[in-house]
Amino acid sequence: MSANSYLEYVLTVLGWLVSNGIWSIITSTGLFALPLLMKLIAHVLKAREQGADEGDAGGLTLAWMENTVYMAMLVVMFTCVPLLSVDITQMQLNTERSKQCNITVPAAPESSGYAPLVNEINGQTARVPMWWYLVHVVSKGVMNAATVTLPCKPDLRQLRFDVQHTRIGDRILTQELQDFVMECYAPSLVSLKQRAAELTDDEDQDVAWPGSSRFMTQPGYYDTEHARTPRPAWPYNSDRDAGLVDNGKGGYPTCQQWWADADIGLKSRLLARVKPDVWQTFRTLGTAKETQEEVVLRALVSTRNMTVSPDGQAYSGYGGEVEGSFFHGVTRVIASTGNRLTAIAAFPAFDSLRQALPMVQAILQMALIICIPLVTVFSAYSVKTVLTLTFAQFGLIFLTFWWELARWLDSAMLSLLYESDTHSGWNLAGIQNVQDNMIMQFVLATMFLVLPAFWMGALGWAGLQVGGAIASSLRAGSEPAKQAGGEAAEQLKSVLTSILSKLR
């Protein structure tokens, strides 16, 4: 038996442990025989109602009762009696797809944040009826086989989310970056303005952040500008720092050194703040390392990430930055008011929804496992009920494929969108983007709910009345996360709406 997520790994075993306990209660109290007895009595009463033309009522009753008992014995034997032992160490976290697409294989669940729950279950052995063991294995096999048919493609939406939400986290490093902006970047912008240089669109984007290659490579900028205050990481150099005070607290590196020196430069220390799995995903894109680093650094040093205290930002804007000044942002909002204001609230909600849906799926699978013995007994061991539960479990497990398909479509559209001539090349995967093609983004975001809903409806075409219950459970389970993700954005939306009304 295998699982596709940490939470499913733990909850599957937990569900069968609880299910075993419920079946033990049913058998030890004799309740398992009560529904069967009631069904046999019903057959007797039905036979008594038959007319003389129906034949031998006694023989008819006996045949009905034999069929009922035999089918009940088969159902109990294969779907109720726990036979195959499974414990937490025998479950497998399925990482084959990750390996196939050269994505970092996740750590073992016992090394993750779920370790306390894994340890709580460890040592307890769950037993799984043969039929449900077979259903689990076959469902996982079909789902994994269907997923493998999708070409390997990194989750660009998740990559954008990870990069855009990476924070420096070190106040000292943040303060040093602020010093670099004030002592190196701002003077270089002034020099550029004094030279009255005409810039192309690409050049304008290049000088829009402190790590500008123009300032790094062309003379008269970072090669001549230097730190105004001593930096302990660079020893005082009498040739380089001639005319500057040596107070024993360090030297005055040039802005080139301050930014680009290996190990001690700002660039290398900022890149060290990024999670390793982000770089792993970048490597699957096949882009140059320099492009990847620039994209990440642009996001990392943006005004959004540069807070040094709850009351302010490290720098309030240096002109032409990626995120734009406040009034620049208002201008953009005015340009496409309806979609933009809606997106402010919708996109954070969709991000939360994407994270919540697989968790809801794992919990629903556990709930279904726990319900199996009770529902089977209440149905008087009906074969139709067992088949309905079977397709419900298969339907739940197969939801993973639809979410993978939605992610693939999302990433494919992002690739087509940002690798086209209509978007600038420096904006890799739209990581720096604040003006997405909104209609497409809304459609793709809703696919995480629309595709599963369509799948549940398709199960209904086969006469299986399980789709509505699962679909409504998914919506109900993910709605709080979606609302929480959009709550703060809704407040921002209302503020911007009031500003726009005043501007009009």
C-alpha positions as CSV (number, residue, x, y, z in Angstrom):
1,M,0.0,0.0,0.0
2,S,1.3,3.4,-0.9
3,A,0.5,7.1,-0.3
4,N,1.2,10.3,-2.2
5,S,1.5,12.7,0.6
6,Y,2.7,12.8,4.2
7,L,-0.8,13.3,5.5
8,E,-2.3,10.5,3.5
9,Y,0.6,8.3,4.6
10,V,-0.4,8.7,8.3
11,L,-4.2,8.9,8.0
12,T,-4.5,5.8,5.9
13,V,-3.1,3.6,8.6
14,L,-4.9,5.6,11.3
15,G,-8.2,5.0,9.4
16,W,-7.7,1.3,9.3
17,L,-6.8,1.2,13.0
18,V,-10.1,2.9,13.9
19,S,-12.0,0.7,11.4
20,N,-10.5,-2.4,13.0
21,G,-11.7,-1.2,16.4
22,I,-15.2,-0.5,15.1
23,W,-15.4,-4.0,13.5
24,S,-14.2,-5.6,16.7
25,I,-17.0,-3.8,18.6
26,I,-19.6,-5.0,16.1
27,T,-18.5,-8.6,16.2
28,S,-18.0,-8.8,20.0
29,T,-21.5,-7.4,20.7
30,G,-23.2,-9.6,18.1
31,L,-24.5,-6.6,16.2
32,F,-23.1,-8.0,13.0
33,A,-26.0,-10.6,12.9
34,L,-28.8,-8.2,13.6
35,P,-29.2,-6.7,10.1
36,L,-28.9,-10.1,8.5
37,L,-31.6,-11.5,10.9
38,M,-33.9,-8.6,10.0
39,K,-33.4,-9.3,6.3
40,L,-34.2,-13.0,6.7
41,I,-37.4,-12.1,8.6
42,A,-38.3,-9.8,5.8
43,H,-38.0,-12.7,3.3
44,V,-40.3,-14.8,5.5
45,L,-42.9,-12.1,5.6
46,K,-42.6,-11.5,1.9
47,A,-43.1,-15.2,1.1
48,R,-46.3,-15.3,3.3
49,E,-47.7,-12.5,1.1
50,Q,-47.3,-14.6,-2.0
51,G,-50.5,-16.1,-3.6
52,A,-51.2,-19.7,-4.4
53,D,-50.1,-19.1,-8.0
54,E,-46.6,-18.3,-6.9
55,G,-45.7,-21.9,-6.1
56,D,-44.3,-23.4,-2.9
57,A,-43.9,-20.5,-0.5
58,G,-41.7,-22.5,1.8
59,G,-39.3,-23.5,-1.0
60,L,-39.2,-19.9,-2.3
61,T,-38.4,-18.6,1.2
62,L,-35.6,-21.1,1.7
63,A,-34.1,-20.1,-1.7
64,W,-34.2,-16.4,-0.8
65,M,-32.7,-17.0,2.6
66,E,-29.9,-19.2,1.2
67,N,-29.0,-16.6,-1.3
68,T,-29.0,-13.9,1.3
69,V,-26.8,-15.9,3.7
70,Y,-24.3,-17.0,1.0
71,M,-23.9,-13.4,-0.3
72,A,-23.6,-12.1,3.3
73,M,-20.9,-14.7,4.0
74,L,-18.9,-13.6,0.9
75,V,-19.2,-9.9,1.7
76,V,-18.1,-10.5,5.3
77,M,-15.2,-12.7,4.3
78,F,-13.8,-10.3,1.7
79,T,-14.8,-6.8,2.8
80,C,-15.3,-7.0,6.6
81,V,-12.9,-9.5,8.2
82,P,-9.4,-7.9,8.5
83,L,-6.8,-10.3,7.2
84,L,-3.8,-8.5,5.8
85,S,-1.5,-6.8,8.3
86,V,-0.3,-3.2,7.6
87,D,1.6,-1.0,9.9
88,I,3.2,2.4,9.4
89,T,6.6,1.0,8.4
90,Q,5.0,-1.1,5.6
91,M,3.3,1.9,4.0
92,Q,5.3,3.5,1.2
93,L,5.5,7.2,0.3
94,N,5.2,7.1,-3.5
95,T,8.1,9.1,-5.0
96,E,8.4,7.5,-8.4
97,R,6.9,10.4,-10.2
98,S,9.3,12.8,-8.4
99,K,12.3,10.7,-9.5
100,Q,11.0,10.4,-13.0
101,C,10.8,14.2,-13.4
102,N,14.1,14.8,-11.6
103,I,12.5,16.5,-8.7
104,T,14.0,16.3,-5.2
105,V,12.6,13.2,-3.4
106,P,10.9,14.3,-0.1
107,A,12.3,13.1,3.2
108,A,10.8,10.1,4.9
109,P,7.6,11.0,6.8
110,E,9.3,10.2,10.1
111,S,11.8,13.0,9.4
112,S,9.1,15.5,8.5
113,G,6.7,17.6,10.6
114,Y,4.4,14.6,10.9
115,A,7.0,12.7,12.9
116,P,5.0,13.0,16.2
117,L,1.9,11.5,14.6
118,V,4.0,8.8,12.9
119,N,5.5,7.8,16.2
120,E,2.1,7.8,17.9
121,I,0.9,5.2,15.4
122,N,4.2,3.3,15.2
123,G,4.0,-0.1,16.9
124,Q,0.3,-0.6,16.1
125,T,-0.7,-3.0,13.3
126,A,-3.8,-2.4,11.3
127,R,-5.5,-5.2,9.4
128,V,-7.1,-4.6,6.0
129,P,-9.8,-6.8,4.4
130,M,-8.6,-8.4,1.2
131,W,-11.1,-6.5,-1.0
132,W,-10.2,-3.1,0.3
133,Y,-6.5,-3.9,0.0
134,L,-7.0,-4.8,-3.6
135,V,-9.1,-1.6,-4.3
136,H,-6.4,0.6,-2.7
137,V,-3.6,-1.0,-4.7
138,V,-5.5,-1.0,-8.0
139,S,-6.8,2.6,-7.5
140,K,-3.3,3.9,-6.8
141,G,-1.9,2.0,-9.8
142,V,-4.5,3.4,-12.2
143,M,-4.0,6.9,-10.8
144,N,-0.2,6.7,-11.0
145,A,-0.3,5.3,-14.5
146,A,-2.7,8.1,-15.6
147,T,-0.4,10.7,-14.0
148,V,2.7,9.4,-15.7
149,T,1.0,10.1,-19.1
150,L,1.4,13.8,-18.3
151,P,4.7,15.1,-19.6
152,C,7.1,16.2,-16.8
153,K,6.7,19.9,-16.1
154,P,7.6,21.8,-12.9
155,D,4.8,23.4,-11.0
156,L,5.5,27.0,-12.1
157,R,2.7,28.4,-10.0
158,Q,4.2,26.8,-6.8
159,L,7.6,28.0,-7.9
160,R,6.3,31.6,-8.2
161,F,4.6,31.2,-4.8
162,D,7.8,30.0,-3.1
163,V,10.0,32.7,-4.7
164,Q,7.5,35.5,-4.1
165,H,7.1,34.5,-0.5
166,T,10.8,34.0,0.3
167,R,11.8,36.5,3.0
168,I,15.3,37.6,4.0
169,G,14.5,37.0,7.6
170,D,17.8,38.4,8.9
171,R,17.4,42.0,10.1
172,I,21.1,42.6,10.0
173,L,21.3,41.4,6.4
174,T,18.3,43.5,5.6
175,Q,19.8,46.6,7.1
176,E,23.0,46.0,5.2
177,L,21.0,45.7,2.0
178,Q,19.4,49.0,2.9
179,D,22.9,50.5,3.3
180,F,23.9,49.2,-0.1
181,V,20.9,50.8,-1.7
182,M,21.6,54.1,-0.1
183,E,25.4,54.1,-0.5
184,C,25.8,52.4,-3.9
185,Y,22.5,52.0,-5.9
186,A,21.1,55.5,-5.3
187,P,24.3,57.3,-6.2
188,S,24.6,55.1,-9.4
189,L,21.1,56.1,-10.4
190,V,22.0,59.7,-9.9
191,S,25.1,59.2,-12.1
192,L,23.0,57.6,-14.8
193,K,20.5,60.5,-14.7
194,Q,23.3,63.0,-15.0
195,R,24.7,61.3,-18.1
196,A,21.2,61.6,-19.7
197,A,21.5,58.2,-21.2
198,E,18.7,56.9,-23.4
199,L,17.6,53.5,-22.2
200,T,15.7,50.7,-24.1
201,D,13.0,48.8,-22.3
202,D,15.3,46.0,-21.4
203,E,18.0,48.4,-20.1
204,D,15.3,50.2,-18.1
205,Q,14.4,46.9,-16.5
206,D,18.0,46.1,-15.8
207,V,18.7,49.3,-13.8
208,A,15.4,48.8,-11.8
209,W,17.1,46.9,-9.0
210,P,20.4,47.0,-7.0
211,G,22.0,44.1,-8.8
212,S,21.9,45.8,-12.2
213,S,24.5,44.3,-14.6
214,R,24.9,47.8,-16.2
215,F,26.1,49.2,-12.9
216,M,28.2,46.1,-12.2
217,T,30.0,46.1,-15.5
218,Q,30.2,49.6,-17.0
219,P,32.8,52.0,-15.6
220,G,31.8,54.9,-13.5
221,Y,29.2,53.1,-11.4
222,Y,29.9,50.3,-8.9
223,D,33.6,50.1,-9.8
224,T,34.1,53.7,-8.4
225,E,31.3,53.9,-5.9
226,H,32.2,52.4,-2.5
227,A,30.7,51.9,1.0
228,R,30.4,55.1,3.0
229,T,30.7,53.2,6.3
230,P,33.2,50.6,7.3
231,R,32.3,46.9,6.6
232,P,33.8,44.4,9.1
233,A,33.9,41.6,6.4
234,W,36.4,43.6,4.4
235,P,39.7,44.5,6.0
236,Y,41.0,48.0,5.6
237,N,43.1,48.4,2.4
238,S,45.3,51.4,2.3
239,D,45.4,51.5,-1.6
240,R,41.7,51.0,-2.0
241,D,40.6,53.0,1.0
242,A,43.1,55.9,0.8
243,G,41.6,59.1,2.3
244,L,39.1,57.2,4.4
245,V,39.2,56.8,8.1
246,D,40.6,53.5,9.5
247,N,38.8,53.1,12.8
248,G,39.5,49.4,13.1
249,K,36.0,48.4,12.3
250,G,36.7,47.3,8.7
251,G,37.3,48.6,5.2
252,Y,35.4,50.3,2.5
253,P,34.8,47.8,-0.3
254,T,33.8,49.0,-3.8
255,C,30.2,48.4,-4.6
256,Q,31.3,45.6,-7.0
257,Q,33.0,43.8,-4.1
258,W,30.3,44.5,-1.7
259,W,27.7,42.9,-4.0
260,A,29.6,40.2,-5.8
261,D,32.4,38.9,-3.6
262,A,32.2,35.1,-3.1
263,D,30.9,34.0,0.3
264,I,30.9,37.5,1.9
265,G,29.2,39.5,-0.9
266,L,25.6,40.5,-0.5
267,K,24.6,38.4,-3.5
268,S,25.9,35.1,-2.2
269,R,24.4,35.7,1.3
270,L,21.0,36.6,-0.1
271,L,20.9,33.6,-2.4
272,A,21.7,31.4,0.7
273,R,18.3,32.4,2.1
274,V,16.5,30.6,-0.6
275,K,15.3,27.0,0.0
276,P,17.2,24.3,-1.8
277,D,14.0,22.8,-3.4
278,V,13.5,26.2,-5.2
279,W,16.8,25.8,-6.9
280,Q,16.0,22.1,-7.7
281,T,12.8,23.3,-9.5
282,F,14.7,26.0,-11.3
283,R,17.1,23.4,-12.7
284,T,14.2,21.5,-14.3
285,L,13.4,24.6,-16.3
286,G,16.7,24.4,-18.2
287,T,17.4,28.1,-17.9
288,A,20.9,29.7,-17.3
289,K,22.0,29.9,-13.7
290,E,22.6,33.6,-13.9
291,T,19.0,34.1,-15.1
292,Q,17.6,32.0,-12.2
293,E,19.7,34.0,-9.7
294,E,18.6,37.3,-11.0
295,V,14.9,36.4,-11.0
296,V,15.1,35.2,-7.4
297,L,17.2,38.2,-6.2
298,R,14.8,40.6,-7.9
299,A,11.9,39.1,-5.9
300,L,14.0,38.9,-2.7
301,V,15.0,42.6,-2.6
302,S,11.7,43.9,-3.8
303,T,10.0,46.4,-1.5
304,R,7.4,43.8,-0.6
305,N,10.1,41.7,1.1
306,M,12.3,44.4,2.4
307,T,10.5,45.2,5.7
308,V,12.9,45.8,8.6
309,S,10.2,46.6,11.2
310,P,6.4,46.4,11.4
311,D,6.2,50.1,10.9
312,G,8.2,50.6,7.7
313,Q,10.3,49.4,4.9
314,A,14.0,49.3,4.3
315,Y,13.6,51.5,1.3
316,S,10.5,53.2,0.1
317,G,11.3,53.0,-3.6
318,Y,14.2,53.9,-5.8
319,G,12.4,54.5,-9.0
320,G,11.4,51.9,-11.6
321,E,11.6,49.0,-9.2
322,V,9.9,45.7,-10.0
323,E,6.9,46.3,-7.7
324,G,6.6,50.0,-8.6
325,S,5.9,52.9,-6.2
326,F,2.5,53.2,-4.6
327,F,1.2,55.7,-7.2
328,H,2.6,53.6,-9.9
329,G,0.6,50.6,-8.5
330,V,-2.5,52.8,-8.3
331,T,-2.0,53.7,-12.0
332,R,-1.8,50.1,-12.9
333,V,-5.0,49.3,-11.0
334,I,-6.9,52.1,-12.7
335,A,-5.8,50.7,-16.1
336,S,-7.8,47.5,-15.5
337,T,-9.9,48.1,-12.4
338,G,-12.4,45.2,-12.5
339,N,-10.1,42.3,-13.0
340,R,-7.4,43.6,-10.9
341,L,-9.5,44.3,-7.9
342,T,-11.1,40.9,-8.1
343,A,-7.7,39.2,-8.5
344,I,-6.4,40.9,-5.3
345,A,-8.9,38.9,-3.3
346,A,-9.1,35.8,-5.6
347,F,-5.5,34.8,-6.2
348,P,-4.5,34.5,-2.5
349,A,-7.7,32.4,-2.0
350,F,-6.8,30.2,-4.9
351,D,-3.3,29.7,-3.5
352,S,-4.8,28.5,-0.2
353,L,-7.2,26.4,-2.0
354,R,-4.5,24.5,-3.9
355,Q,-2.8,23.7,-0.7
356,A,-5.9,22.7,1.1
357,L,-7.5,20.3,-1.4
358,P,-5.1,17.4,-1.1
359,M,-5.3,17.7,2.7
360,V,-9.1,17.5,2.5
361,Q,-8.8,14.5,0.2
362,A,-6.6,12.6,2.7
363,I,-9.0,13.3,5.5
364,L,-12.0,12.2,3.4
365,Q,-10.2,8.9,2.5
366,M,-9.7,8.3,6.2
367,A,-13.3,9.0,6.9
368,L,-14.4,6.6,4.2
369,I,-12.2,3.8,5.6
370,I,-13.7,4.3,9.1
371,C,-17.3,4.3,7.6
372,I,-16.8,1.0,5.7
373,P,-17.7,-1.5,8.5
374,L,-20.7,0.5,9.7
375,V,-22.1,1.2,6.3
376,T,-21.6,-2.5,5.2
377,V,-23.4,-3.8,8.3
378,F,-26.3,-1.2,8.1
379,S,-26.8,-2.3,4.4
380,A,-27.2,-5.9,5.6
381,Y,-24.1,-6.8,3.6
382,S,-25.5,-5.6,0.3
383,V,-23.2,-6.2,-2.7
384,K,-24.6,-2.9,-4.2
385,T,-23.4,-1.0,-1.2
386,V,-20.0,-2.6,-1.4
387,L,-19.7,-1.6,-5.0
388,T,-20.7,2.0,-4.2
389,L,-18.1,2.2,-1.5
390,T,-15.5,0.7,-3.9
391,F,-16.1,3.4,-6.5
392,A,-16.2,6.1,-3.9
393,Q,-12.7,5.1,-2.7
394,F,-11.5,4.9,-6.3
395,G,-13.0,8.3,-7.1
396,L,-11.4,9.9,-4.1
397,I,-8.0,8.4,-4.9
398,F,-8.2,9.4,-8.6
399,L,-8.8,13.0,-7.6
400,T,-5.0,13.3,-7.4
401,F,-4.7,12.9,-11.2
402,W,-7.2,15.7,-11.8
403,W,-5.2,18.1,-9.6
404,E,-2.0,17.1,-11.3
405,L,-3.7,17.7,-14.7
406,A,-4.8,21.2,-13.5
407,R,-1.3,22.0,-12.3
408,W,0.2,20.8,-15.6
409,L,-2.2,23.0,-17.6
410,D,-1.4,25.9,-15.3
411,S,2.3,25.5,-15.8
412,A,2.0,24.9,-19.5
413,M,0.0,28.1,-19.9
414,L,2.5,30.0,-17.9
415,S,5.3,28.7,-20.1
416,L,3.5,29.6,-23.3
417,L,2.6,33.0,-21.9
418,Y,6.0,34.1,-20.5
419,E,8.2,32.5,-23.1
420,S,6.4,34.4,-25.9
421,D,7.5,37.6,-27.5
422,T,4.6,39.4,-25.8
423,H,6.4,39.3,-22.4
424,S,9.9,40.3,-21.5
425,G,12.5,37.6,-21.2
426,W,13.8,38.8,-17.8
427,N,10.4,37.9,-16.2
428,L,11.0,34.2,-16.0
429,A,7.8,32.3,-15.4
430,G,6.1,35.6,-14.5
431,I,7.8,35.6,-11.1
432,Q,8.3,39.4,-11.2
433,N,4.9,39.9,-12.8
434,V,2.1,42.0,-11.3
435,Q,0.0,42.2,-14.5
436,D,-1.0,38.6,-15.3
437,N,-3.4,37.8,-18.2
438,M,-6.3,37.8,-15.7
439,I,-9.0,35.9,-17.6
440,M,-6.7,32.9,-18.2
441,Q,-5.5,33.0,-14.6
442,F,-9.1,32.9,-13.3
443,V,-10.0,30.0,-15.6
444,L,-7.0,27.9,-14.6
445,A,-7.4,28.5,-10.9
446,T,-11.0,27.3,-11.0
447,M,-9.9,24.1,-12.7
448,F,-8.8,22.7,-9.4
449,L,-12.5,22.5,-8.5
450,V,-14.1,22.2,-11.9
451,L,-12.2,19.1,-13.0
452,P,-12.9,17.1,-9.8
453,A,-16.6,18.2,-10.0
454,F,-16.7,17.0,-13.6
455,W,-15.1,13.7,-12.6
456,M,-17.7,13.2,-9.8
457,G,-20.5,13.9,-12.3
458,A,-19.0,11.4,-14.7
459,L,-19.2,8.7,-12.0
460,G,-22.9,9.5,-11.8
461,W,-23.2,8.6,-15.5
462,A,-22.4,5.1,-14.5
463,G,-25.2,5.2,-12.0
464,L,-23.0,5.7,-9.0
465,Q,-24.5,8.1,-6.5
466,V,-21.2,9.1,-4.8
467,G,-20.2,12.2,-6.8
468,G,-22.5,14.7,-5.0
469,A,-21.4,13.7,-1.5
470,I,-17.7,13.8,-2.3
471,A,-17.9,17.1,-4.3
472,S,-19.8,18.8,-1.6
473,S,-17.3,17.5,1.1
474,L,-14.4,18.9,-0.9
475,R,-16.0,22.3,-1.2
476,A,-17.0,22.4,2.4
477,G,-13.5,21.3,3.6
478,S,-11.5,23.7,1.4
479,E,-13.8,26.7,1.9
480,P,-12.3,27.9,5.2
481,A,-8.8,27.9,3.7
482,K,-10.0,29.7,0.7
483,Q,-11.8,32.3,2.8
484,A,-8.7,32.8,5.0
485,G,-6.4,33.2,2.0
486,G,-8.6,35.9,0.6
487,E,-9.6,37.8,3.8
488,A,-6.6,40.1,4.0
489,A,-6.7,40.6,0.3
490,E,-10.4,41.6,0.5
491,Q,-9.4,44.3,3.0
492,L,-6.8,45.6,0.6
493,K,-9.3,45.5,-2.2
494,S,-11.7,47.7,-0.2
495,V,-9.0,50.2,0.5
496,L,-7.9,50.4,-3.1
497,T,-11.6,50.7,-4.2
498,S,-12.1,53.7,-1.9
499,I,-8.9,55.3,-3.2
500,L,-10.0,54.8,-6.8
501,S,-13.4,56.3,-6.1
502,K,-11.7,59.4,-4.7
503,L,-9.3,59.6,-7.7
504,R,-12.3,59.6,-10.1
